[in-house]
Amino acid sequence: MDVLKILAVAGCGMGLIVIVELIRRGRLKEKYSLLWLFAGTVLLIFSSSRYLLEYVSSLVGIYYPPSFLFLLAFLFLLLITLHFSSVISELAEKNKQLAQELALLRQEMMEGRGRSGVRNDAKG
């Protein structure tokens, strides 16, 4: 086993350990960690088996196997960006809805104060 392969496997293994530790400590939610765990596992598999990397890259039509790893990394980043964009869009919609509900509650509260004769100022 050559040094580069050992470093690649150790790096992927450490990456997976860091992801699991972040999940365990609650700093990374489970639903967001699935893509990271998947990517780490795929990289670990391809790092540990050069034959598999060469075979899959030749199936795809890529004749330089490290280029296939860059393609996988690019696709992973594309997926994670798409995933985070959908999460951000959902949160923005929820934020807008909450702001509208808060404005309606404030308006109802102010109208209720006006009807009861309570003044808003400190002299009151």
C-alpha positions, 0 to 999 in steps of 0.5 A, a space after each residue: 500500500 503506497 503512502 498516497 493511498 494511506 493518506 487518502 484513506 486516513 483523510 476520508 476516515 477522519 472526515 467521516 469521524 468529524 461529520 459523525 462527531 458534529 452530528 453527535 454534538 448537535 452542531 450538524 442536523 441529521 437531515 443535512 448530514 446525509 449528503 456529507 456522509 454519502 460523499 465521505 463514504 463514496 470517497 472512502 470507497 474510491 480511495 481504498 480501491 484504485 481498481 474500482 476507481 479506474 473501472 468506474 471512471 472508464 465506464 463513464 468514459 474518463 481515462 484519467 481516474 483522478 479527474 473522475 474524483 474531481 467530477 464527483 466532488 463537483 457533482 457533490 458541491 452542486 447537490 449540496 448547493 441545490 439542497 441548501 438553496 431549497 432549505 433557504 427558500 423554505 426558511 425565507 417563506 416561513 420568515 415572511 409568514 411569521 413577519 406577516 403574522 406578527 404585524 397582524 398581532 401587533 395591529 390587533 393589540 394596538 386596536 384592542 388598547 385603543 378600544 379599552 381606553 388605555 394610553 400608550 404613553 408613560 403620562 397616561 
